[in-house]
Structures are given as structure tokens and as C-alpha cells.
Amino acid sequence: MSQSTPTATGQHMEVPAGHGAAGHGGSSSAVSGAMFFWFLVIFGIAAYILKKHAFTPILENLDKREETIEKSLENAETLEREMAQLDANIKAKIDETDQKSRQMIDAAREAAKEAARGIEAEAKEKAEILRENAARDLATAQGKAEAALKAFSAETAVELTMKLLNEKLDAKSRQALTDQLLAEI
């Protein structure tokens, strides 16, 4: 039996029977079945070896890596929450410190005002004391001046009187007369 096969030029060429399309001797389906069997055996062995020595460790490492990434993400979320809480705490502390500073400044201002009022009151008190002392000193000086003026007036009056009377009084008599005139004035 011969088969007809087309050539590149479009003519048909006859191939004797027994020479298959692959050009091998024997049955083509038997060779393909044996090759398929050995292909499956080799593929199964390769798959087993790859699964045991390559895929399993790779998958285990991928699982470990996934767990590590999940833990890192959880840690990042935890850190983010903690940072937000710390930020809120810092803002609260800053606000508290600002409030305390304002209170301290207000207390210092009030203390300064109170000190100024105290100093002013003390100055007024000292001024009043000085005014009273000056008034007392003035009254004393006025009293002394009046007394000196009375004494001088009395002495002058006595001398005038002596001149008028042409009488000479001794010092003792003159003093007695002066004292009498002072008492009368």
C-alpha cells in the first residue's frame, strides 16, 4: 500500500506503506502511547520532587512572609494608634501648660497690682505722717516765734516805759515787769 503525500511543488508523491508520516518504522500509535506513558512517569516524578523540595519550602516561605507582613501591618496600625494617642497627649499637655502659664502670668499681674496698691498706701501713710510732723513743727515754730515776739515786745515796751518814766530799774525789777507784761498779753 502506498500513500500519496503532496510536495512543495504541489505534486503528489507516493510513500510506501510501513513508513509513517514521522518516517519511523512500526506502528505510530504504539510509539506515541509508550512515549506518553514515560512522559507521565517522568512528569509525576518531577512533580513529586518539585513539590517536596521546591514548592513546599517556597510555599512555606511565602506563608511565613505573609505572616510577617500581616504582623508588620498590625504593628504599624498599633504604632499609628499609639502615635495618635501620644499626639493627643502632647497637645493636651501643651494646652495645660499654656493654661498654667496664663494663670501664673495673671497671678503675677495681680500680685504686682496688690504690691503697687500696698506701696501706694504706704507712701500715702508716710506722706500723711510727714504732713502731720510738718504741721506740728510749724505749730511749734509758730508758738516759739509768738513767744519770742511777745518777749521782744515786752522788753521793748519796758524799755520805752523806762525811758518815758526816766526811771531806771535794776535788772531784777525789769525782769519782773517784763514777766508781768507777758502774762497780760
NUNUDREN-57197 format. One record per atom (N, C-alpha, C): z, x, y. Coordinates in steps of 0.02 Angstrom, whole numbers, padded with zeros to 5 digits, always signed. Each point is the difference from the previous one (the first is absolute). Example, Ala and Ser with C-alpha at 12.3 -4.5 7.8 and 13.67 -1.06 7.14 Angstrom:
<torlos>
+00390+00660-00284 +00000-00045+00059 +00000+00045+00060 -00036-00018+00053 +00003+00042+00059 +00037-00039+00055 
</torlos>
This chain:
<torlos>
+00000+00040-00058 +00000-00040+00058 +00000+00043+00062 -00037-00021+00044 -00003+00039+00061 +00012-00046+00059 +00026+00029+00050 +00017-00039+00061 -00043+00026+00057 -00014-00042+00045 -00041+00018+00056 +00047+00008+00060 -00005+00057+00036 +00041+00016+00059 -00046+00017+00057 +00013-00026+00058 -00043+00015+00056 +00013+00070+00026 -00050+00033+00027 +00006+00067+00028 -00001-00005+00075 +00003+00057+00031 +00002+00001+00073 -00067-00024+00028 -00053+00008-00035 -00066-00019+00026 -00014-00073-00013 +00043-00034-00034 -00009-00071-00012 -00032-00013-00068 -00016+00051-00040 -00028-00009-00066 +00056-00005-00051 -00016-00028-00055 +00051-00008-00052 -00009+00055-00051 +00058+00022-00021 -00001+00054-00049 +00038-00026-00061 -00020+00019-00056 +00033-00024-00060 +00049+00051-00025 +00060-00027-00015 +00053+00043-00025 +00011-00021-00072 +00002+00050-00047 +00009-00019-00069 +00069-00031-00012 +00007-00040-00048 +00064-00032-00016 +00048+00051-00025 +00063-00009+00012 +00050+00049-00021 +00020+00045+00057 -00042+00003+00051 +00019+00039+00060 +00019-00051+00052 +00062-00009+00012 +00024-00052+00047 -00017+00018+00071 +00022-00042+00042 -00013+00009+00071 +00035+00063+00024 +00057+00019-00030 +00036+00059+00022 -00031+00061-00032 -00040-00008-00048 -00032+00056-00032 +00042+00030-00054 +00051-00037-00025 +00045+00024-00052 -00022-00030-00066 +00017+00033-00052 -00017-00028-00065 +00054-00047-00022 -00013-00046-00041 +00049-00046-00028 +00004-00063+00041 +00052-00039-00015 +00010-00064+00033 +00035+00010+00067 -00025-00031+00052 +00028+00009+00066 +00064-00039+00009 +00009-00056-00033 +00061-00039+00006 +00058+00033-00035 -00011+00039-00053 +00054+00034-00036 +00027+00057+00042 -00043+00036+00034 +00021+00055+00042 +00038-00028+00060 -00022-00052+00029 +00033-00029+00057 +00068-00026-00020 +00009-00028-00057 +00065-00025-00023 +00049+00056-00011 -00024+00056-00031 +00044+00057-00012 +00021+00032+00066 -00048+00005+00045 +00016+00029+00065 +00050-00045+00038 -00009-00065-00005 +00045-00046+00033 +00070+00005-00029 +00004+00006-00066 +00065+00008-00034 +00035+00063+00025 -00035+00057+00001 +00031+00062+00022 +00015-00002+00075 -00041-00034+00036 +00014-00009+00072 +00065-00038+00010 +00009-00054-00040 +00062-00039+00005 +00060+00041-00021 -00007+00040-00054 +00056+00041-00024 +00018+00052+00054 -00049+00035+00026 +00013+00052+00050 +00027-00032+00064 -00028-00058+00019 +00025-00035+00060 +00073-00021-00010 +00016-00026-00060 +00069-00020-00015 +00048+00059+00003 -00020+00057-00029 +00042+00060+00001 +00008+00024+00072 -00055+00002+00037 +00003+00023+00070 +00045-00048+00041 -00008-00065-00012 +00041-00049+00037 +00074+00009-00018 +00015+00012-00064 +00070+00010-00021 +00029+00063+00033 -00038+00054-00003 +00023+00064+00030 +00009-00008+00075 -00050-00031+00034 +00006-00010+00072 +00059-00045+00017 +00009-00053-00041 +00056-00046+00013 +00066+00037-00008 +00007+00038-00053 +00063+00033-00014 +00014+00057+00048 -00050+00041+00014 +00011+00061+00037 -00023-00003+00073 -00040-00048+00019 -00024-00002+00069 +00020-00065+00035 -00020-00056-00027 +00012-00064+00034 +00074-00017+00005 +00038+00010-00054 +00071-00017+00002 +00037+00041+00053 -00006+00068+00000 +00035+00037+00053 -00026-00017+00070 -00066-00013+00006 -00027-00018+00066 +00030-00066+00022 +00001-00049-00046 +00029-00066+00017 +00074+00006+00015 +00036+00041-00039 +00072+00010+00013 +00010+00031+00069 -00041+00051+00016 +00005+00032+00066 -00018-00050+00056 -00051-00042-00013 -00017-00050+00050 +00057-00050+00009 +00033-00020-00056 +00057-00046+00006 +00057+00033+00038 +00013+00064-00015 +00053+00036+00036 -00017+00005+00074 -00063+00014+00014 -00022+00006+00069 +00007-00067+00036 -00017-00054-00035 +00007-00067+00029 +00074-00015+00014 +00044+00018-00047 +00072-00010+00011 +00024+00041+00060 -00023+00062+00005 +00019+00043+00055 -00024-00030+00067 -00061-00025+00001 -00026-00030+00061 +00039-00062+00018 +00017-00042-00050 +00039-00060+00013 +00069+00018+00027 +00032+00051-00031 +00066+00022+00025 -00006+00028+00071 -00054+00037+00013 -00010+00027+00067 -00009-00057+00051 -00038-00051-00020 -00010-00057+00045 +00066-00037+00012 +00040-00008-00054 +00065-00033+00008 +00045+00042+00045 -00001+00066-00011 +00040+00045+00043 -00023-00003+00072 -00066-00004+00010 -00027-00004+00068 +00022-00065+00033 -00002-00056-00039 +00022-00064+00028 +00074+00002+00016 +00040+00030-00045 +00072+00007+00012 +00012+00043+00062 -00035+00055+00004 +00008+00044+00059 -00022-00036+00064 -00052-00039-00005 -00023-00037+00059 +00053-00051+00022 +00031-00034-00048 +00053-00048+00017 +00059+00038+00031 +00018+00056-00031 +00057+00040+00026 -00016+00026+00070 -00062+00022+00011 -00019+00025+00066 +00004-00056+00051 -00022-00060-00020 +00003-00057+00046 +00073-00016+00016 +00042+00003-00052 +00072-00014+00011 +00031+00054+00044 -00018+00063-00013 +00026+00055+00042 -00024-00007+00072 -00063-00019+00008 -00027-00011+00067 +00038-00055+00036 +00014-00054-00037 +00039-00055+00030 +00071+00024+00018 +00030+00040-00045 +00067+00026+00013 -00001+00046+00061 -00051+00042+00005 -00005+00046+00058 -00007-00040+00064 -00043-00051-00001 -00009-00042+00060 +00065-00034+00018 +00037-00024-00051 +00064-00033+00013 +00049+00049+00031 +00003+00061-00027 +00045+00052+00026 -00019+00017+00072 -00065+00006+00013 -00023+00015+00068 +00021-00055+00048 -00011-00063-00022 +00020-00057+00042 +00075+00000+00012 +00038+00015-00053 +00074+00002+00006 +00021+00055+00047 -00032+00058-00007 +00016+00057+00044 -00018-00016+00072 -00058-00033+00011 -00018-00020+00067 +00051-00048+00030 +00022-00047-00041 +00049-00049+00024 +00066+00036+00016 +00022+00046-00043 +00062+00036+00014 -00007+00043+00063 -00059+00030+00009 -00012+00041+00060 +00005-00044+00062 -00032-00058-00003 +00004-00046+00058 +00072-00021+00013 +00037-00013-00053 +00070-00020+00009 +00040+00057+00031 -00013+00062-00024 +00036+00058+00027 -00018+00010+00074 -00064-00009+00016 -00021+00008+00070 +00032-00054+00043 -00001-00062-00025 +00031-00055+00037 +00075+00012+00009 +00033+00025-00053 +00072+00015+00005 +00012+00056+00050 -00043+00051-00001 +00007+00055+00048 -00010-00024+00072 -00049-00044+00010 -00011-00028+00067 +00060-00040+00023 +00026-00041-00046 +00059-00041+00018 +00060+00046+00015 +00008+00052-00041 +00055+00047+00013 -00009+00035+00067 -00063+00017+00017 -00013+00033+00064 +00015-00049+00058 -00020-00063-00009 +00016-00050+00052 +00075-00009+00007 +00035-00002-00056 +00073-00008+00002 +00032+00061+00033 -00025+00060-00017 +00026+00061+00031 -00013-00001+00075 -00060-00023+00019 -00016-00004+00072 +00046-00049+00035 +00013-00058-00033 +00046-00048+00030 +00070+00030+00006 +00021+00037-00051 +00066+00032+00003 +00004+00052+00055 -00053+00041+00005 -00002+00051+00053 +00000-00033+00068 -00038-00054+00007 -00003-00036+00064 +00068-00030+00018 +00033-00030-00050 +00066-00029+00012 +00050+00055+00019 -00003+00056-00036 +00045+00056+00016 -00014+00027+00070 -00064+00005+00018 -00017+00024+00067 +00025-00048+00054 -00008-00066-00014 +00026-00050+00048 +00075+00005+00006 +00034+00010-00057 +00072+00005+00001 +00022+00062+00040 -00035+00057-00012 +00017+00061+00037 -00015-00009+00075 -00055-00033+00015 -00017-00012+00070 +00054-00045+00034 +00023-00051-00037 +00053-00043+00026 +00064+00039+00012 +00016+00044-00048 +00060+00042+00008 -00008+00045+00060 -00059+00031+00007 -00012+00044+00058 +00004-00040+00065 -00028-00061+00001 +00003-00042+00060 +00072-00017+00017 +00039-00018-00052 +00071-00016+00012 +00038+00061+00025 -00014+00057-00030 +00033+00062+00022 -00020+00016+00072 -00065-00009+00015 -00023+00014+00069 +00033-00049+00049 +00006-00063-00020 +00031-00050+00044 +00074+00018+00011 +00033+00022-00055 +00071+00020+00006 +00006+00061+00045 -00045+00049-00012 +00002+00061+00041 -00014-00017+00073 -00047-00047+00012 -00016-00020+00068 +00060-00035+00032 +00032-00044-00040 +00059-00035+00027 +00056+00049+00015 +00009+00049-00045 +00051+00051+00012 -00017+00041+00061 -00063+00021+00006 -00021+00039+00058 +00006-00041+00063 -00016-00064-00004 +00006-00044+00058 +00073-00007+00020 +00043-00008-00051 +00072-00005+00014 +00026+00064+00032 -00021+00057-00027 +00021+00064+00029 -00027+00007+00071 -00062-00019+00010 -00029+00005+00067 +00036-00046+00049 +00016-00061-00023 +00037-00046+00043 +00069+00028+00017 +00032+00029-00052 +00067+00028+00012 -00004+00059+00048 -00052+00042-00010 -00007+00058+00045 -00015-00024+00070 -00042-00053+00005 -00016-00027+00066 +00062-00029+00033 +00041-00036-00038 +00062-00028+00027 +00046+00056+00025 +00005+00052-00043 +00044+00056+00019 -00026+00033+00064 -00065+00011+00002 -00028+00031+00059 +00009-00045+00061 -00011-00065-00010 +00007-00047+00056 +00073-00001+00024 +00045+00002-00046 +00071-00002+00019 +00019+00062+00038 -00024+00056-00026 +00016+00063+00034 -00031+00000+00070 -00060-00023+00004 -00033-00002+00065 +00037-00047+00048 +00021-00055-00027 +00037-00049+00041 +00066+00030+00023 +00033+00036-00044 +00064+00030+00018 -00011+00052+00054 -00051+00041-00008 -00013+00051+00050 -00017-00031+00067 -00039-00053-00002 -00017-00034+00061 +00063-00030+00032 +00039-00029-00041 +00062-00030+00025 +00044+00053+00030 +00004+00058-00033 +00042+00054+00027 -00027+00023+00067 -00062+00004+00004 -00028+00021+00063 +00014-00052+00053 -00004-00062-00021 +00012-00053+00048 +00073+00000+00022 +00041+00010-00042 +00072-00003+00015 +00026+00067+00026 -00041+00048-00004 +00019+00067+00018 +00065+00019-00034 +00003-00018-00051 +00060+00015-00039 -00020+00043-00058 +00043+00046-00011 -00016+00044-00055 +00045-00017-00058 -00030-00014-00054 +00039-00016-00060 -00003+00060-00046 +00053+00010-00033 -00001+00053-00050 -00040-00022-00061 -00012+00043-00046 -00043-00012-00058 +00029-00054-00043 +00066-00002-00006 +00033-00049-00042 -00007-00069+00031 +00010-00006+00063 -00005-00064+00035 -00073-00023-00002 -00047+00047+00010 -00070-00017-00001 -00020-00027-00068 +00023+00029-00053 -00017-00023-00068 +00029-00069-00011 +00059-00013+00022 +00031-00066-00008 -00040-00052+00037 -00022+00015+00060 -00039-00046+00039 -00068-00012-00033 -00030+00053-00027 -00064-00007-00034 +00007-00044-00061 +00052+00008-00039 +00011-00040-00060 +00011-00074+00019 +00034-00010+00054 +00012-00069+00024 -00066-00032+00020 -00042+00035+00036 -00064-00027+00021 -00046-00014-00060 +00003+00045-00049 -00041-00011-00061 +00022-00062-00037 +00064-00011+00000 +00025-00059-00034 -00021-00063+00036 -00006+00003+00062 -00019-00058+00040 -00075-00014-00006 -00040+00051-00008 -00073-00010-00004 -00014-00024-00068 
</torlos>
